[in-house]
């Protein structure tokens, strides 16, 4: 039930992402590289500010109710953007403000959502469940942009934003149908003490520190590739919105393939070495994508890059879930998510600014080199992750 509801909602989310990027491109013109990075930054920066608090709340409250509130807020933001575009009064600050609101809701809903998995499956099935969740998200990445492209051409941006709002109803119904509840400890301590307890636990676990650093590095350096796809499609390849949706679909198809591989593998020996190897491959593929000007070859590279990216994300998240005890899962996952999701806005903002001074291909080439070097360092020198 949760998978089906989340899949429907994810399709709407990717439709909005495509339309919103194109809306920012339309509203800002020559400054689009900076504003694309700024929009991603403002949508993700609440993750840095509030996710740790969201993790404590997820350990103290009913995780299902917390997740419901998050969905209600995100649905309202989607309908508000649809209304602004429909009445032709939308300005860039409207888009940026609603991105902040949506990111804030995700900061509290994210730890609750991640913490639900061990309540729905056995511990040895957690990697499979996380991979299946990646499949729905990335399958939506294929379907969503394709539907968005058709909807943009036939009905305009309002349809994408409105359908995203409607799609939240599916996940809300799915959450309401779940009977699993998290019962917090009866003798609850102060939030500050619980937050310190979560940070102290992670600090004592070298493997968790390594996984958190790798999550930040991957999103900081790799995610700008997806942020810059409108610029590659429009400015580098000259193909417009149609080619943009095709590139998004290629990345999404590769992501589904990577998630299927992880779901098939489940929990296996040497997951640490495997995730580091996948990260080195991802950095190499990003470099090749930035240097290549053949559209068909870039689509192949995006497919392979999408597969490596999701394999990396799924295995990192699985390893964290396997290490974290249930009574601290919300806090441990919130710390991990601060790094994982926090790398996205910071990476997009830095890359967006750097691209205005140089070019998106040069920025992505540098990012690919750095990503490979980080993974290679852990692969050669760190026993914490390599030994998992």
N, C-alpha and C positions, 0 to 999 in steps of 0.2 A: 504493500500500500504506500509506504513512504517512498520507495523507488519510483513508482508510477506518478505520484503527485509531484515529486521533485523533478522528474523528467519533463513533465508538462510545463512546470514553472520555468525550468531552465531554457526551454525553447523560447518562451517569451522573453527571458532575460537576454538571450543572445540576439533576438530580434531588436530589442531596445538598444543593445550595445552597438550594433551595426548602424541603426538609424541615428543614435545619439552622436557617434563619431562623425557621421556625415553631416549632421546638423551643426556640430561645432565647426567643421570644415567650411560649411556654407556661411556661418555667421561671422567668422573671423578672417577669412581670406588669407592674406600673405602671412599672418601671424599664427596660422593653424598649427604648426609644429609645436609651438609653445603652449597653445591652449589645449591641444590634445593631451599633452603631458600634464598640464595643470588640472584638467578635468579628471584624469585618472588619479592624480595625486590627491585631490580633494575628496574623491569618492572612497579612497583607501586610507587616508590619514586618520579617520576616526578609529580604524583598527589599531593604530599605534597608541591612541589616547585611551580607548575604553575597553579593549578586549580583555586586558588583565582583570578589570572590574567585572566584565561579563563572565569570565571564568569562575570567579568567586561566587557570583550570583547563581551560576549554573550548578555549583556544588551545594548552595544553600536553599534553592527554590525548586519547584517543579519544572524540570527542563522542558516538558511539553508545553506548558503555559508560556514560558519565556519565548519559546520558538514561535508560538502563535502570535504574540505581540509583535515580534520582528516582522512576520509576514504581513500583518495588517498595515504597518507603517510603510513598508516597501510598496505595497499595492496602492496606497494613497498617493505616494510620490509619483508612480507611473501614470495614474489617472490625471494628476495635476499637470504633468508635462504634456500629456495628450491635449488637455484643455487649452494650455498656453499656445501650443502650435495651431490648434484648430481655430482659435480666435485671432491668430496672427499677431500676437503681442509678445512672443517669446524673445528674450534677450539672453546674451551669454551668461549674465549673472544668475538668471533663473536656472539655467542648466547646472551651473556650478553649485548653487545652493541646494538643489534637489539631490545632487550627487553626494553632498555632505550628509543630508538627512538619511539617504539610503545606506551609506556607509556606517552611520551610527547604529541603525537598526541591525545591520549585519554583525557589528562588533558584539552585540549581546546575543544574537541568534546563532552565530557561528559556533561558539563553544558548546552551546546546548545541543546543536545538531550533531556535532562530532561525538559528543558524549553519549548520544542515544545508541550508537552502533553496538557497543558491548551488551546493551540491554536487549537487543533484538537477535543476536547471533552468539554462538559459542566462541570462546577466546581464540581457538585455533582457526576459526573461520573469519577472523577480523580482517586479515589481508585481502581475502576474497571479497568481503563486503565493501571494503574501501575501494577496491578496484572496480566493483560493479557500480558503485556510486560515481566513480570517475567515468565509467562508460556512459551513464545517463547524461552526465554533464557535458561530455565531449561529443556524444551522439547529437545532443542538442546543438552543439557548436556547428555541426554539419547542417542539420535541418533548419535551425534558426536563421542563419544568414541567407540560405536559399529562399526561405519564405519571406524574409525581410527584403531581399532583392526584388521579388515579385510584387510584394506589397508596396514598396517604395515606388516602383514603376507604375503600378495600377492605381493606388489609392493615396500615396504620400506617407509622410512620417507619422501622421496621426494614427493610422492603422497599426503601426508597429508598437507605439507607446500604449495605445488602448488595449491591444491584444495581450501585451505583457501584463497589464493590470488585471485582465480577466484570468490569465493563466495562474495567478496567485491563488485563485479560488480552489484549484485542484490540490495544491499542497496543503492548504488550510483544511480541506475535507479529509485528506489523508492523515494529517496530524490528529484531527478530532476523532478519527476511527481507531487510533492506537490506544491501548489500555495499559501500556507500560508507564509506570510513574517512578520518578526518582524520589526516594524518601531521605531527606537530609538528616544528619545527626541531630538528636534532640537537644543536646547541650551545645548549641552553636556559640562559637567565639566571635570576637569582633572581626569585621571584614579585613581590617588592616593586619591583624594577626594571621588570619587565614591566607592573605596574600603573601605575607612574609614566609609562611610555612611552605607555600608552593614554590616560591623563588629559592628557598633554602634547599628544598628537595632536588630541584633541577640542578642547582649549583654543585651538589654532591654526586651528580651522575655525569661523568665525562662523556658518555655516549649521547646523552640527551643534549648536552652543550654542543657537541659536534653536529648532531642532526639539525639543531636549531640554526647554527651558523650556515650550514649547507642550504637550508631552506631559504634563508635570507639572500644568500649569494645567488641562488638560482632565480628567484623572482626578481631581484634587483637587476640582474644582468640579462636575463632571457626574456622577461615579459615585455620590454620595450619593442621587441620584434613584432608582437601582435598590435601594440599601440601604434606603430609606424606603418602598418599595412595599408591604411588609406593613402599615405604619402607615397609608398612604393607603387601602389596601383595607379595613382593619379599623376604623380610627377615623374617617377622613374620609368614606368612602363607605359604611361599615357592611356590607360584602359578604362578609367572612370569607375563608377560604382559597380558595374557588372563584374569587372575583373577583381575588384575588392572582395565581393561576396564569394567569388570562385577561390581566391586565395584563402579566405577564412574557412571555406568548406574543405580545402585540402589539408589545412592545419588540423581541423576538427576530425577529419577522417583518420589521419595519422594518430591523433590522440585516442580515438576509439580503439584502434589497433593495439596501441601500447597498453591501454587499460585491459583489453582482452587477454593480452599476454600475461599481465600481472595477475588477473583473475584466474587464469589457467594454472599459473605457477603456485599461487597461494603462499603459504609459509614454507620457505626452503632455506637450505644452508647457504652461507656466504651472501646474504642479502646486502650486507654492507658493501662488499666489494662490487657487487653487481650495480648498485645504485651509483657508486662513484664512477664506474666505467660508463654508465649511461650518461652521466653528466659531462664527462670528457667528450663523448660523441656529440652531445647536444651543442657544446661550445664550437666544435669543428663544423657542424652543419650550419650554425648561425654565420660563421665566417664565410663559408661557401655561398650562402644565400646573399649576403651583402655584396659579394664580389661578382656574382653572376648576373647577366642581363638577358638570358634566354628564359622567356616566361615559362615554357613547359618544364625546363630544368628546375626553375625556382619552385614550381608546384611540387615536383618530386622532393626537393629539399625540404619544403614546408611539411610535406607528409611525413618524412622521416624525422624531422625536428619535432613535430607534434607528438609522434610516438615516443621519442626519447624524453620529451618534457613531462608527459603524463606518467611514464614509467618511473621517472625520478620522483615526481610529486607523490605518487601512490605508494612507492616503497618507503620514502621518508616518513610519510604519515603512518603507515602500517607499523614501522619500527617504533615510533613514538607511542602508538596505542598499545603495543605489546609490552612496552617497558612500564607504562604508567599504571599505578594501582587505581582501582575504581573510586575509592574515597577522595582521591586527589585528581581524578581524570580531567574535570573541568578546568582546574587551575593549570595543570601541565599542558593541556591542549591549548589553553588561552595563551600561554607563554610561547608555545610553538607557533600559534597562529599570528601573534604579533610579528614574529620574524618572517613567517611565510607571506602573510598579507601585507605587512609593513614594507617589505622590499618592493612591492609593486608601485606604490605611489612615489617613493623616493627614487626608484630607478627610472620611472617614467618622467618625473620632473627633471632630474639631472640629465637624462638622455634627450628630453625635449629641448632643454636650454642649450645643450652641447650641439644639437642638430641645427639650431638657428645660427650658430657660429661656424659650423663646418657643413656636414651633410648627414642625413640618416644612414646611408651605407657605411660611411667612415665610423660613425658612432657604434653601429652594430658589429663592425669588424673588431673594434677594440673590446667591446663587451664579450664577444665570443672568445677572444684570446684570454681575457681575464677569467672567464668562467671555467675554461679548460685548465688553467693554471691552479685555480682554487681546488678543483676536484683532484688534480694530479698530486697536490701537496698532501691532501688527506689520504690519498691512495698510497703514497710512499712513506708518509711520516706518522700518521695518526692511527694508533691501535684502537682508539675508542669506537670509531665507526667501522673501520676496516674489519674489526674482529666480530661484528654482529652477524 
